[in-house]
Amino acid sequence: MPSVFFAVCMDGTWSALDDSAPRHRSPAALTRHHLREQARQTLSHYDVLDAPAAEDALNVALTQPHDLPEGLTVHGTAHLSVTSRDQKLAEEHLDTEQRGDIDRQESRRRISHLQRILADPDLHRVWWIDQYPKRLADLPLLTTAVKDLKAPHDPSHDALREEVARFVDQLLGDIRTPHQREIFLRALTQTLQVLGSTELQTASAQWLNALAPHTGSTPT
């Protein structure tokens, strides 16, 4: 916050790099300028609510001797303080930011939840019936409006796994005759022999053995 400040008290020293006189006419002014700039750069990364950490970081930066082009070695120490007014302003500012973050997160959560509902035909029908029971005639309009809506992306969600499960469910629903069942089991067991774990491979062999007496076929 531009209007909230640290109060900085610094002690600094300078010395010539060699026995010759410093090349700057006012070594003390140069020392003060260097220490102020060092303090400004360091404290720009800290909030007044982190005063102890800011003071430690500043002293680490200042106590290390710095050789300046003007023939000086400069170093110093610092003490920070914060007025109660600035402390209160910073706390109020932080509280406002945190409340805003919570509100934005909640808003994103609600939008994501609604998007997930509207992207699923079954869910959005139930949602509409629950929300607007007197407007059921408008349901086809909603279905048309959201037909291209995609569910929100979830990095932890395995979309491929879901698609495979959905495909297998559909496939099992389409299998109605013994011949279809035999073809499916043979294809599945052959795939498991190549790709499956030891448990799946064992199960596939049992399926083939159970299939052979009923079909009169020989397992392949």
C-alpha positions as CSV (number, residue, x, y, z in Angstrom):
1,M,0.0,0.0,0.0
2,P,1.6,3.3,-1.0
3,S,0.3,5.1,2.1
4,V,1.6,2.6,4.6
5,F,5.2,2.9,5.6
6,F,8.1,1.4,7.6
7,A,10.0,3.9,9.7
8,V,13.7,3.1,9.1
9,C,16.6,4.1,11.3
10,M,20.0,3.3,9.8
11,D,23.6,3.6,11.0
12,G,26.2,3.4,8.2
13,T,29.9,3.7,7.7
14,W,32.2,4.2,4.8
15,S,35.9,3.7,4.3
16,A,38.2,4.2,1.3
17,L,39.1,1.1,-0.7
18,D,42.8,2.1,-0.5
19,D,45.0,4.7,1.1
20,S,44.1,7.3,-1.5
21,A,41.4,9.9,-0.8
22,P,37.8,8.9,-2.0
23,R,37.0,10.0,-5.5
24,H,33.7,11.4,-4.4
25,R,33.5,14.9,-2.8
26,S,30.9,13.8,-0.2
27,P,31.5,10.2,0.9
28,A,28.9,10.5,3.7
29,A,26.2,11.6,1.2
30,L,27.1,8.8,-1.1
31,T,26.9,6.3,1.8
32,R,23.5,7.6,2.8
33,H,22.2,7.4,-0.7
34,H,23.5,3.8,-1.1
35,L,22.0,2.7,2.2
36,R,18.6,4.3,1.4
37,E,18.5,2.6,-2.0
38,Q,19.5,-0.7,-0.5
39,A,16.7,-0.3,2.1
40,R,14.1,0.7,-0.6
41,Q,14.9,-2.4,-2.8
42,T,14.8,-4.8,0.1
43,L,11.7,-3.5,1.8
44,S,9.7,-3.4,-1.4
45,H,9.3,-7.2,-1.0
46,Y,7.8,-6.9,2.5
47,D,4.6,-5.7,4.1
48,V,4.6,-3.8,7.4
49,L,2.8,-6.8,8.9
50,D,6.1,-8.7,8.4
51,A,8.3,-6.1,10.2
52,P,10.6,-8.6,12.0
53,A,11.3,-10.5,8.8
54,A,11.8,-7.3,6.9
55,E,14.3,-6.0,9.5
56,D,16.3,-9.2,9.3
57,A,16.4,-9.2,5.5
58,L,17.5,-5.5,5.5
59,N,20.3,-6.1,8.0
60,V,21.5,-9.0,6.0
61,A,21.7,-6.8,3.0
62,L,23.3,-3.8,4.8
63,T,25.9,-5.4,7.0
64,Q,27.6,-6.9,4.0
65,P,30.3,-4.5,2.8
66,H,29.6,-3.1,-0.7
67,D,32.4,-1.7,-2.8
68,L,31.3,1.3,-4.8
69,P,32.9,2.6,-8.0
70,E,33.7,5.9,-6.2
71,G,36.4,4.1,-4.2
72,L,34.3,3.5,-1.1
73,T,33.3,0.4,1.0
74,V,29.9,1.0,2.6
75,H,27.9,-1.0,5.1
76,G,25.4,-0.4,7.9
77,T,22.7,-1.6,10.2
78,A,19.0,-0.8,10.4
79,H,16.1,-0.8,12.8
80,L,12.4,-0.8,11.6
81,S,9.3,0.4,13.3
82,V,5.7,0.8,12.3
83,T,3.1,3.3,13.7
84,S,-0.1,1.9,15.1
85,R,-2.0,3.7,12.4
86,D,-0.1,2.1,9.6
87,Q,-0.3,-1.3,11.3
88,K,-4.1,-0.9,11.5
89,L,-4.4,0.2,7.9
90,A,-2.3,-2.8,6.8
91,E,-4.5,-5.2,8.8
92,E,-7.7,-3.7,7.4
93,H,-6.3,-3.9,3.9
94,L,-5.2,-7.5,4.3
95,D,-8.7,-8.4,5.8
96,T,-10.4,-6.7,2.8
97,E,-8.2,-8.7,0.3
98,Q,-8.8,-12.0,2.1
99,R,-12.6,-11.4,2.1
100,G,-12.4,-10.6,-1.6
101,D,-10.4,-13.7,-2.3
102,I,-13.0,-15.9,-0.4
103,D,-15.9,-14.2,-2.3
104,R,-14.2,-14.8,-5.6
105,Q,-13.4,-18.4,-4.8
106,E,-17.0,-19.0,-3.7
107,S,-18.2,-17.4,-6.9
108,R,-16.0,-19.5,-9.1
109,R,-17.1,-22.6,-7.2
110,R,-20.8,-21.8,-7.8
111,I,-20.2,-21.1,-11.5
112,S,-18.2,-24.3,-11.9
113,H,-20.9,-26.3,-10.1
114,L,-23.6,-24.8,-12.3
115,Q,-21.5,-25.4,-15.5
116,R,-21.1,-29.1,-14.5
117,I,-24.9,-29.4,-14.0
118,L,-25.8,-27.7,-17.3
119,A,-23.3,-29.7,-19.3
120,D,-24.9,-32.9,-18.3
121,P,-28.3,-33.5,-20.0
122,D,-29.7,-35.6,-17.2
123,L,-28.6,-33.3,-14.4
124,H,-29.7,-30.1,-16.1
125,R,-33.2,-31.5,-16.6
126,V,-33.5,-32.4,-12.9
127,W,-32.0,-29.0,-11.9
128,W,-34.5,-27.1,-14.1
129,I,-37.5,-29.1,-12.7
130,D,-36.3,-28.4,-9.2
131,Q,-35.6,-24.7,-9.8
132,Y,-38.5,-23.8,-12.1
133,P,-41.3,-26.3,-11.7
134,K,-43.8,-24.0,-13.2
135,R,-41.7,-23.5,-16.4
136,L,-41.3,-27.0,-17.6
137,A,-42.4,-25.9,-21.1
138,D,-39.2,-23.9,-21.3
139,L,-37.0,-26.9,-20.7
140,P,-36.4,-27.6,-24.5
141,L,-35.1,-24.0,-24.8
142,L,-32.5,-24.7,-22.0
143,T,-31.5,-27.9,-23.6
144,T,-30.8,-26.1,-26.9
145,A,-29.0,-23.3,-25.3
146,V,-26.5,-25.5,-23.4
147,K,-26.1,-28.3,-25.9
148,D,-22.5,-27.2,-26.7
149,L,-21.5,-26.5,-23.1
150,K,-18.6,-28.5,-21.8
151,A,-18.1,-29.6,-18.2
152,P,-15.4,-27.6,-16.4
153,H,-11.9,-29.0,-16.6
154,D,-10.8,-30.9,-13.6
155,P,-7.0,-31.6,-13.6
156,S,-7.5,-34.5,-11.2
157,H,-10.2,-36.0,-13.4
158,D,-9.2,-38.8,-15.8
159,A,-11.4,-38.0,-18.9
160,L,-10.1,-41.0,-20.8
161,R,-11.0,-43.4,-18.0
162,E,-14.5,-42.1,-17.9
163,E,-14.9,-42.4,-21.7
164,V,-13.7,-46.0,-21.7
165,A,-16.0,-46.9,-18.8
166,R,-18.9,-45.3,-20.7
167,F,-18.0,-47.1,-23.9
168,V,-17.8,-50.5,-22.0
169,D,-21.3,-49.8,-20.4
170,Q,-22.7,-49.1,-23.9
171,L,-21.0,-52.1,-25.4
172,L,-22.4,-54.5,-22.7
173,G,-25.8,-53.0,-23.2
174,D,-25.6,-53.8,-26.9
175,I,-24.6,-57.5,-26.3
176,R,-27.9,-59.5,-26.4
177,T,-27.2,-62.9,-28.1
178,P,-24.9,-65.7,-27.0
179,H,-22.9,-65.3,-30.2
180,Q,-22.2,-61.7,-29.5
181,R,-21.3,-62.6,-25.9
182,E,-18.8,-65.2,-27.2
183,I,-17.1,-62.8,-29.6
184,F,-16.9,-60.1,-27.0
185,L,-15.4,-62.4,-24.4
186,R,-12.8,-63.8,-26.8
187,A,-11.7,-60.3,-27.9
188,L,-11.6,-59.1,-24.3
189,T,-9.6,-62.0,-22.9
190,Q,-7.1,-61.8,-25.8
191,T,-6.6,-58.1,-25.0
192,L,-6.2,-58.8,-21.2
193,Q,-3.6,-61.5,-22.0
194,V,-1.5,-58.7,-23.6
195,L,-2.3,-55.6,-21.5
196,G,-3.7,-56.9,-18.2
197,S,-2.2,-57.5,-14.9
198,T,-1.6,-61.0,-13.6
199,E,-5.0,-61.1,-11.9
200,L,-6.8,-59.9,-15.1
201,Q,-4.9,-62.5,-17.2
202,T,-5.9,-65.3,-14.8
203,A,-9.5,-64.1,-14.8
204,S,-9.5,-64.0,-18.6
205,A,-8.3,-67.6,-18.8
206,Q,-11.1,-68.7,-16.5
207,W,-13.6,-66.9,-18.7
208,L,-12.4,-68.7,-21.7
209,N,-12.5,-72.1,-20.0
210,A,-16.1,-71.4,-18.8
211,L,-17.1,-70.3,-22.3
212,A,-15.8,-73.3,-24.2
213,P,-18.3,-76.0,-22.9
214,H,-21.3,-73.8,-23.7
215,T,-20.3,-72.8,-27.2
216,G,-18.6,-75.9,-28.4
217,S,-15.6,-73.8,-29.3
218,T,-11.9,-74.2,-28.5
219,P,-10.3,-71.3,-26.7
220,T,-7.7,-69.4,-28.7
